[in-house]
Amino acid sequence: MAKIDKRIELYIGRSADFAKPILAHILELVHTACPDVEEAMKWSFPCFMYKGSILCSMAAFKHHCAFGFWLESKMKDPNKILSRGKEREGMGHLGKLTSVKDFPSDKIMISYIKEAMALIDKGEKISKAKPAAKTPLKVPAYFKEALSKNSKALDTFENFSPSQKKEYVNWVTEAKTEATKVKRLKTAIQWMSEGKIRHWKYVKAKKG
C-alpha cells in the first residue's frame, strides 16, 4: 500500500504553472507502476521510495523539470530515453522537461519504473567510486639539493607530514618567476632549519 507524504502535494502546488502538470504526471506514473511506493522529501525535492531504497525522484526548476532513477547506471535503457554521460542535462535522466509532451509513452515510462523496482528487488546498490590513488609528492632536484646543504632543514622536512611537505614544495614550485622561486626556496630552507611549518605565522601560540 502506498505511503503518501503531503509535502509532495505542497511542493507541486508551489511550483510554476508549467511544472504542475509535469510533476502530477510523474506522480501518477510512479503510483501506477509501483502500488507500494512511499513518498518522501529528500534534499528538498520529492523522492519515491521502494522497499526502503530510493526508486526515483523529480524536481521543478525555474524553466524546466527533472526526473531521475536512483539506479539509472544499472538500467538497460532499451528505448534510449535516458540522458547519460555528456548528453545528460542537469540532475534528470530525461533531459529538461518543459511539458508532458516531452515524456516517452506511459507504457515505456511504467516499464522503466518497473525495471528500477526489479533492480531494488535484486538488492542492487549504487557502486561507490574507488578513491583516487594519491600521487606521490614530487620534490624537485633543486629543492632536494638545497635541503641537503642544511641538515636541520632536511631533518625538519623529513619529519613533516605529507601535507606539510606539500605546502612547502608547492609554495616554491608555483612561483611565477625564477627570482621569486629562488627567494622562496631560501626562505623555506631558513624556516625549516628553525623547525617551522609553512604557515607558522598563523599558528596561535599556546597559552601557558
C-alpha positions in Angstrom: 0.0 0.0 0.0 1.3 3.4 -1.0 2.5 5.9 1.7 1.7 9.5 1.0 3.7 12.5 2.0 1.7 15.7 2.0 4.8 17.7 1.4 4.9 16.5 -2.2 1.4 17.8 -2.8 2.6 21.1 -1.3 5.7 21.0 -3.5 3.7 20.6 -6.6 1.3 23.4 -5.5 4.2 25.8 -5.0 5.8 25.0 -8.4 5.5 27.2 -11.5 2.3 26.7 -13.6 4.1 24.9 -16.4 5.7 22.5 -13.9 2.5 21.4 -12.1 1.1 19.1 -14.8 4.6 17.6 -15.3 5.0 16.7 -11.7 1.5 15.5 -11.4 2.1 13.2 -14.4 5.2 11.8 -12.8 3.4 11.2 -9.6 0.6 9.3 -11.4 3.1 7.2 -13.3 5.0 6.2 -10.3 1.9 5.2 -8.3 0.6 3.2 -11.2 3.8 1.3 -11.7 4.6 0.9 -8.0 1.5 0.5 -5.8 3.7 0.1 -2.7 5.7 3.3 -3.3 6.5 5.5 -0.4 6.6 9.3 -1.0 9.3 11.3 0.7 11.2 14.6 0.6 15.0 14.3 0.4 17.4 17.1 -0.4 14.4 19.4 -0.6 12.8 17.7 -3.6 10.3 14.8 -4.0 11.7 11.2 -3.9 9.9 7.9 -4.3 11.0 5.0 -2.1 10.5 1.3 -2.7 11.4 -1.2 0.0 13.5 1.3 1.8 15.5 2.4 -1.2 15.2 5.4 -3.5 13.4 4.4 -6.7 13.3 7.7 -8.5 12.9 11.4 -7.9 11.6 14.6 -9.5 12.2 18.3 -9.2 10.9 21.6 -10.6 13.2 24.5 -11.5 12.6 27.9 -12.9 12.2 26.9 -16.6 12.1 23.0 -16.5 11.5 19.9 -14.5 13.7 16.9 -14.0 13.1 13.2 -13.4 15.7 10.6 -12.5 16.2 7.0 -11.4 18.5 6.3 -8.5 19.9 3.2 -10.1 19.9 4.6 -13.6 23.5 3.5 -14.2 22.4 -0.2 -14.0 19.3 0.2 -16.2 19.3 -1.3 -19.7 17.6 1.6 -21.5 16.2 -0.4 -24.4 14.3 2.6 -25.7 17.2 5.0 -25.4 15.3 7.6 -23.4 17.9 8.2 -20.7 20.3 11.0 -20.9 23.7 9.7 -20.0 27.3 10.9 -19.8 27.9 14.1 -21.8 24.4 14.1 -23.1 22.9 14.4 -19.6 21.3 17.7 -18.7 21.2 18.7 -15.1 20.1 16.3 -12.5 17.5 14.5 -14.5 17.7 11.4 -16.8 15.0 12.5 -19.3 16.6 15.8 -20.2 14.9 19.1 -19.4 11.2 18.6 -19.2 9.1 21.6 -20.1 5.8 19.8 -21.0 4.1 16.5 -20.5 4.7 16.0 -24.2 8.4 15.7 -23.5 7.8 12.3 -21.9 8.0 8.9 -23.6 4.7 7.0 -23.7 3.2 5.9 -20.4 3.8 2.3 -21.3 7.6 2.9 -21.7 7.8 5.0 -18.5 6.0 2.4 -16.5 8.2 -0.4 -17.9 11.3 1.6 -16.8 9.9 2.2 -13.3 9.2 -1.5 -13.0 12.8 -2.3 -14.1 14.1 0.1 -11.5 11.9 -1.8 -8.9 13.3 -5.1 -10.1 16.8 -3.9 -9.5 15.9 -2.9 -6.0 14.3 -6.4 -5.5 17.7 -7.9 -6.6 19.5 -5.9 -4.0 21.4 -3.7 -6.5 23.2 -0.7 -5.0 25.0 2.3 -6.5 28.6 1.4 -6.8 30.8 3.6 -4.8 33.7 5.1 -6.8 37.1 4.0 -5.6 39.1 6.8 -4.1 41.7 8.1 -6.4 45.2 6.9 -5.7 47.3 9.5 -4.1 50.0 10.8 -6.3 53.4 10.7 -4.6 54.8 14.2 -3.9 57.5 15.1 -6.4 60.3 17.1 -4.8 62.4 18.9 -7.5 66.1 18.1 -7.6 67.0 21.8 -6.8 64.8 21.6 -3.7 66.4 18.4 -2.5 69.9 19.8 -3.1 69.1 22.9 -1.0 67.9 20.7 1.8 71.0 18.5 1.6 73.1 21.6 2.4 71.2 22.3 5.6 70.9 19.3 8.0 68.4 21.0 10.3 66.1 21.9 7.5 66.5 18.4 6.0 65.6 16.8 9.3 62.6 19.0 9.7 61.4 18.3 6.2 61.8 14.5 6.6 59.7 14.6 9.8 56.9 16.6 8.3 53.6 15.1 7.4 52.9 14.6 3.7 50.6 17.7 3.7 53.3 19.8 5.4 55.9 18.8 2.8 53.4 19.6 0.0 52.8 23.1 1.3 56.4 24.0 1.1 57.1 22.3 -2.2 54.0 23.8 -3.9 54.9 27.3 -2.5 58.3 27.2 -4.1 57.4 25.4 -7.4 54.4 27.6 -8.1 56.4 30.8 -8.1 55.8 32.7 -11.3 59.3 33.9 -11.8 62.7 32.4 -11.3 63.7 35.2 -8.9 60.6 34.6 -6.7 61.3 30.8 -6.8 64.9 31.4 -5.6 63.7 33.8 -2.8 61.0 31.4 -1.6 63.4 28.4 -1.6 65.9 30.4 0.5 63.1 31.4 2.9 61.7 27.8 3.1 65.1 26.4 4.0 65.6 29.1 6.7 62.1 28.4 8.2 62.6 24.6 8.1 66.0 25.0 9.8 64.1 26.6 12.6 61.6 23.8 12.7 58.8 25.8 11.3 55.9 24.7 9.1 55.0 26.7 6.0 52.2 28.6 7.7 53.8 29.0 11.1 52.9 32.7 11.3 49.2 31.7 11.5 49.6 29.2 14.3 48.3 30.7 17.6 50.7 30.5 20.5 49.5 28.1 23.2 48.7 29.7 26.5 50.7 28.6 29.4 
